[in-house]
Amino acid sequence: MKPSVSSLYRAVELQQEIPPLLIGERANTNGSKKFRELLLADDYDACLKVALEQETKGAHVIDLCTAYAGRDELKDLTTLVRMCAQSLKCPVMIDSTTPDCIEACLKIYPGRAIINSVNLEDGGKTLKRVCQAAKKYGAAVVALTIGEKGMAMTADEKLNIAKGIYQIAVNQCGLRPHDLLFDCLTFTVGSGDEKLEDAAIQTLEGIRLVKKELPGCLTVLGLSNISFGLPPKARRILNSVFLHEAVQAGLDAAIVDAAKILPLAKISDDDREVCRDLLFDRRNGQEQKPLMRFIEYFQDIGEETEQKDSEGNKTTEEQMFAKVVEGDKDGLEDLLFILMERFKPIAIINQILVPAMRHVGELFGRGEILLPFVLQSAEVMKLSVKALEPHMDKNEAGSTTSILLATVQGDVHDIGKNLVDIILSNNGYEVHNIGINVPTEMIIEKARELNVDAIGLSGLLVKSAIVMQDSMSQYRNAGINVPILLGGAALTPRFVAENCVPHHSEPVVYCPDAFAGLKAVRELEEGTLTATTFNSGRVPEQMKPGVKDSTVLRNNPVPKPPFLGKKYVEHVDPEKFLSLVNTQALFRGRWGYRRGKMTANEYQELITGTVEPLYEKIVRESLEKNLICPKITYGYFPCYAEGETLYVEADGQQYPFAFPRQSEAPHRCITDYFKTKEEGGDIAGFFVVTIGEKMSEETAMLYAADAYHDYLMLHGFSVEATDALAEYWHGVMRNEMGISGDETGDIAAAVRQGYQGSRYGFGYPACPDLDVHQPLFAFLQPERLGISLTENMQMVPEQTTSAIVVHHPQAKYFAV
Amino acid sequence: MDQENGTGWYICVNCGYVYKPEKGDAMNNISPGVAFEELPDEWVCPMCYATKDLFDPMD
């Protein structure tokens, strides 16, 4: 019987009567953007469709690859293999380098599959394991001619590695020769790299040698690499000619986009000759190199391209640089693969990737690109470095500047610190991100242990600024003689210069954003880093907005709430409050889609073309995945004011709430809006609302998977969704108290506080101190909803917010 | 571009507050008629205290 593979429905001979066997390449996360996006959207049905389409276009076998950072490859691949086993007439090719994954697929596949692939990189350990599995379950195996020294470039090297693989697979594991399909590797002849000018010749000769020296074995090629870097239309012709030549040399199977292979008969003689000249590096006595002739020849037909082909005239280095700048992951691995032929991985990082990220930083600094795009660039950087790392010596990257990052004790906010981590680590620095809520002692210990060159402290809360200030002398006394970079919403240059800088021996630097952090680290390297200074004469102190009127009316009526005490609400339809999401603050602020240098029209296009669809997608997915689980505890309580303390009565007990008072006119304090005991007392509303912890889990997962862009987007959305819930519930409470009047209920009005009363969030300017959470939690008891307090009075999960609801008509925001 | 006859409105990217020159900003003692560009450097968003650089032109 002829060597074959099979599905549940049919057997397919590996050696087709008219070769080659066509293996469809589109159902591959690394090769097809479309397939990858479908998989990332968990749309398995659509993924299956990609496989089915290739069947109708003439593929004999369908390659399936689901490897993608952050995804569960085992789950994805077994799911798709199972679906393909049912629906595809073609046998499948299991494309994975993870033995566990391969075995799991073989176990469930009801026919004879092909494994793609094994090699000799680790000396044969993995090879042996996979071959044993192939033997056990009955599968053919694709073997790449990659040895311990890397990818084989010459025909002889290719043969030698093939022989080594044969020795293990056939002689030791008992596979039959025709169970093996050797891939002699294809490198591009389109890069202009002199070392690769004979790449096609070597590959074709490799095929010939393998067929001759290892009788019975089959050969396969991933075809399209041959033309990488050339314009699409020309690629299609070159690929087809190369395929023809490879088949002549003895090729049995090719991994291709079956729809894009042209029959040789459809290619003119002239076209074929130009292709052959390039493939066989035929100079024909001409001065011009075959590649230049090829490019010139196909220039004219390059115009009607199906995809952007600006890559045509760029060197591979330039293409790589552009990939980072554009945040484009498509074909990244191919490109790196080609670059690695010529450069050491560390050189690729230092000479191409890091300069590209630097350029991205400059563009951001000039306002020419926006934060979401920077994160996409960082993702490309991260993926590239991950792909390069296995090829690097351990000590190769060891000499770089290292930075310790932490969110200070009492603060559980992650996003700012993580953005700094993303930007620094993807600019080539060694970052030790030791998490949130980290005590100073721990930071000191870690800084010593890791011997870092700088420490970065982050914290969103007003209290965190105080924690930072207080810790400066601790670092100095502990002998931590490295600069400290500070970042966080509550910091100002003045605060850092006056309250932090004097207490540390090394420069203390205020960093308003992640790029300022990057700048500081670069200056540190160059020896030019200096402490933040503040010239109070030049920059006046910020204004303190607020109602200037110092008299608060005393004769306002006290509303009658529908009940006294607390209530829990455990089900709120998210649709009810998502319309209150402050999309302006979300898009421009949290997501960073600022207008910058764009014209009004350009910006509008960005918003309607990119940002709004993204928002709708995130809302839809959050609802589908049940990421928003709103829960509320709230109530109305009798109270009275005495100085800066509000005494709240709940469950027969009295709880004092101490609020701060403004140090300057009009010396406002939240208690001013409440009646005193003598005035007859008052009513205060309180609430704690959360959208649950699933959102935190999901964002943490995205961050861990280096999905920086999606991380920032979902996190920003979760914060604004929480605030929308608070806004919504504040409205419900105004209604219940009968003070809502004729409110419009739209978000613009909410921003202006276009309603009676105010909600003062704890931790915000009118009440920066979180200690009031202690009495609040005593009687609202949010613990029952899964909300807890850290030792420093911060609420967990992060997507939780609390407030006191004040009904007084004059109550508006102010800052202490 | 005939965008020049726009409203002169600026939006706070932190909280969504819109500064309208025709209204000024009572919370910061800014009288009506002051263009955003003419606001003092120390001016901050009356709602969330974001600094001037955190404002985007509206149109």
Interface residues (C-beta under 8 A of the other chain):
Chain A: V539 P540 E541 Q542 M543 P545 G546 V547 K548 N582 Q584 A585 R588 G589 R594 R595 G596 T599 A600 N601 I747 A748 V751 R752 Q753 P765 K812 Y813 A815
Chain B: M1 Q3 G6 I11 C12 V13 N14 C15 G16 Y17 V18 D25 M27 N28 N29 P40 D41 E42 W43 V44 C45 P46 M47 C48 Y49 T51 L54 D56 P57 D59
